């Protein structure tokens, strides 16, 4: 059997590593197609090196563009790959444009699709990721689910329950596997970070694309910096607008280039609190026990609110929420989402092998 993994953007790499590892030695041929959606060394290569991902068999070099242009280029490149390689299954991850492009191309070629991280819903169709999630699940033969409520979402959308499998969270497999590599003291020294800091990341189009919104956000981040140092590794999207809005005009704001996976999670682990609009970071802080303030009106990961450290905040609520998090006693052991135990990769491999009839 030939399996093709389609990876495009930073969070895909973190989710795919344990799946590829678990499938190795099960008698299947694995092909890694990198679409090139993310192409900067710090956004891509560093992750392959650090996570021990196999070198991609091919990089389609699609790069950036409008949604239509990027998705069209992704589909054209993937169609040629799938046609020549005739895989028995295409495996897609998460909710990025590479995910939906691969699922759509595979479905039209009658190639089965497995979607890792199926069924998450923000119910906010203004998010490009929500569009990608819904459509990918409709096209997938295997919906591999990280969180129990996702099963209900899929059922409500008419996805046959036999296609749905609760397998746990492969992003957490990667986190737990690398725990002893996250050395906060080393990352502090390497990047000149203060002892106590709030780690921030911002890249959602809704927060950083519009200059006025970005300026309002920067004002709130400066409010946070009045309470504690703010360390912010800046994603290429939004870098220009955030800096134009004066992000680094505060003496306690430390703007960094994007970090690799190991340094980034080490910095998260050592933070007094996290301020973010990322999806995956809501999950990672849940397992690390670091308070997380998510600057979004909704989340597709509500289990991080009920079982984790996450809280949704508006711009206005951010500064008081950070103050409260900084003043709070470190939380005692809290509940963890079911099956976020480091074994999602092997469970996914089992479901895939059964699907292939082995
Ligand atoms: C994508 C995902 C988002 C995910 C994020 C993680 C979609 C629709 N969005 O957003 O869900 O949370 O990845 O990082 O797929 N750029 C670079 N170098 C790179 C990649 C991007 O400079 O290696 C810049 C370019 O200016 C580009 C912009 O970032 O136009 C946006 O890149 P794009 O791939 O469209 O989406 P992301 O914002 O990265």
Boltz pocket constraint, residues with backbone or C-beta under 6 A from the ligand:
constraints:
  - pocket:
      binder: B
      contacts: [[A, 9], [A, 10], [A, 11], [A, 37], [A, 38], [A, 39], [A, 40], [A, 43], [A, 63], [A, 64], [A, 65], [A, 95], [A, 96], [A, 97], [A, 98], [A, 128], [A, 129], [A, 203], [A, 235], [A, 236], [A, 237], [A, 279]]
      max_distance: 6.0
